[in-house]
């Protein structure tokens, strides 16, 4: 039996456990008591500000990405691919699908934040046509470390 076909799927709040499992397998920091809790995930999925796109191989969710926007700018967030499925074009496919979804919502600027030390993600986004926007600083104010 040959390799199974990869399928792009739009996920729902009911896919929370599978999404979280991909994040954890990929080594993304997960804040289950804060912004990554089931309750927050469900809340974020209401309305049209967030979409969760996945790639499945057969019945297994192997990659995910979240898209959000503020009405002016779209964001690609939480891109994750299970380690055993990396280097197969899945992350690039997720970026392409995220861009398509955000452009369908009218976004003409799409951005992503990449943590220092994540050279693989930085290279991936640069290959997808993204460039470092020099002179910008990302500042946050958080109610707690859990969010």
C-alpha positions as CSV (number, residue, x, y, z in Angstrom):
1,X,0.0,0.0,0.0
2,X,1.5,3.4,-1.1
3,X,1.6,6.6,1.0
4,X,-1.7,8.1,2.0
5,X,-2.8,11.4,0.3
6,X,-2.5,14.6,2.3
7,X,-5.8,16.4,2.7
8,X,-6.3,20.0,3.8
9,X,-9.2,20.4,6.2
10,X,-10.8,23.3,8.0
11,X,-11.1,22.4,11.7
12,X,-13.7,23.2,14.3
13,X,-13.7,23.7,18.0
14,X,-14.5,20.0,18.3
15,X,-11.0,19.3,17.0
16,X,-9.4,20.9,20.0
17,X,-7.7,17.7,21.4
18,X,-6.2,16.7,18.0
19,X,-4.9,20.3,17.5
20,X,-3.4,20.4,20.9
21,X,-1.8,17.0,20.4
22,X,-0.1,18.3,17.2
23,X,1.2,21.4,19.0
24,X,2.6,19.2,21.8
25,X,4.2,16.7,19.4
26,X,5.8,19.6,17.5
27,X,7.2,21.1,20.7
28,X,5.1,24.3,20.7
29,X,4.7,25.8,24.1
30,X,1.1,25.1,25.2
31,X,-0.6,27.1,28.0
32,X,-3.5,24.8,28.9
33,X,-4.5,27.1,31.8
34,X,-4.6,30.1,29.6
35,X,-4.9,31.0,25.9
36,X,-4.6,27.3,24.9
37,X,-7.3,26.0,27.2
38,X,-10.3,24.2,25.7
39,X,-12.5,27.1,26.8
40,X,-10.3,29.8,25.1
41,X,-10.1,27.7,22.0
42,X,-13.9,27.4,21.8
43,X,-14.3,31.1,22.5
44,X,-11.7,32.0,19.8
45,X,-13.5,29.8,17.3
46,X,-16.7,31.8,17.5
47,X,-17.1,34.6,15.0
48,X,-14.9,35.0,11.9
49,X,-11.7,36.3,13.4
50,X,-9.9,32.9,13.7
51,X,-9.7,29.8,11.5
52,X,-7.9,26.6,12.2
53,X,-6.6,24.8,9.1
54,X,-5.1,21.3,9.2
55,X,-3.5,18.7,7.0
56,X,-4.5,15.1,7.5
57,X,-2.8,12.0,6.2
58,X,-5.6,9.5,6.2
59,X,-7.4,10.0,9.5
60,X,-4.3,11.4,11.3
61,X,-3.9,15.2,11.8
62,X,-0.3,15.8,11.0
63,X,-0.1,19.6,10.8
64,X,-2.1,22.7,11.9
65,X,-2.1,26.5,11.6
66,X,-4.2,29.2,13.1
67,X,-5.2,32.4,11.2
68,X,-6.4,35.5,12.9
69,X,-7.0,39.1,11.8
70,X,-7.9,42.4,13.3
71,X,-9.8,43.6,10.2
72,X,-6.6,45.3,8.8
73,X,-3.8,42.7,9.0
74,X,-3.9,38.9,9.0
75,X,-1.7,36.7,11.2
76,X,-0.4,33.2,10.7
77,X,-0.1,31.6,14.2
78,X,0.8,28.3,15.8
79,X,2.1,26.6,12.7
80,X,3.0,23.1,13.7
81,X,3.8,19.8,12.0
82,X,4.4,16.5,13.7
83,X,8.2,15.8,13.6
84,X,7.8,12.5,11.7
85,X,6.0,14.4,8.9
86,X,8.4,17.3,8.5
87,X,10.3,18.1,5.3
88,X,7.3,16.9,3.1
89,X,6.0,20.3,2.2
90,X,3.2,20.2,4.8
91,X,4.2,23.5,6.5
92,X,4.4,25.3,3.2
93,X,1.0,24.0,2.2
94,X,-0.4,25.2,5.5
95,X,1.1,28.7,4.9
96,X,-0.5,28.7,1.4
97,X,-3.9,27.7,2.8
98,X,-3.6,30.3,5.6
99,X,-2.8,33.0,3.1
100,X,-5.8,31.9,0.9
101,X,-8.1,32.0,3.9
102,X,-6.9,35.5,5.0
103,X,-7.1,37.0,1.5
104,X,-10.7,35.7,1.2
105,X,-11.4,37.7,4.3
106,X,-10.0,40.8,2.7
107,X,-6.5,40.9,4.3
108,X,-3.8,42.5,2.1
109,X,-1.1,42.3,4.7
110,X,-0.2,39.0,6.3
111,X,2.3,38.6,9.0
112,X,3.9,36.0,11.3
113,X,5.9,36.2,14.4
114,X,8.8,33.8,14.8
115,X,10.7,33.3,18.0
116,X,14.4,33.8,18.2
117,X,16.3,30.5,17.7
118,X,13.6,29.0,15.4
119,X,15.8,29.0,12.3
120,X,13.7,26.4,10.5
121,X,10.5,28.5,10.7
122,X,12.3,31.7,9.7
123,X,13.8,29.9,6.7
124,X,10.4,28.5,5.8
125,X,8.6,31.8,5.9
126,X,11.4,33.5,4.0
127,X,11.1,30.9,1.3
128,X,7.4,31.6,1.2
129,X,8.2,35.3,0.4
130,X,8.1,36.8,3.9
131,X,10.7,39.3,4.9
132,X,11.9,40.6,8.2
133,X,10.4,44.0,8.9
134,X,13.3,45.9,10.5
135,X,12.7,48.6,13.0
136,X,9.7,46.9,14.6
137,X,9.6,45.7,18.2
138,X,7.0,43.2,19.5
139,X,5.8,44.3,22.9
140,X,3.2,42.6,25.0
141,X,1.4,43.2,28.3
142,X,0.0,40.1,29.9
143,X,-2.3,39.5,32.8
144,X,-0.3,36.4,33.8
145,X,2.2,34.0,32.5
146,X,-0.6,31.5,31.8
147,X,-2.0,33.6,28.8
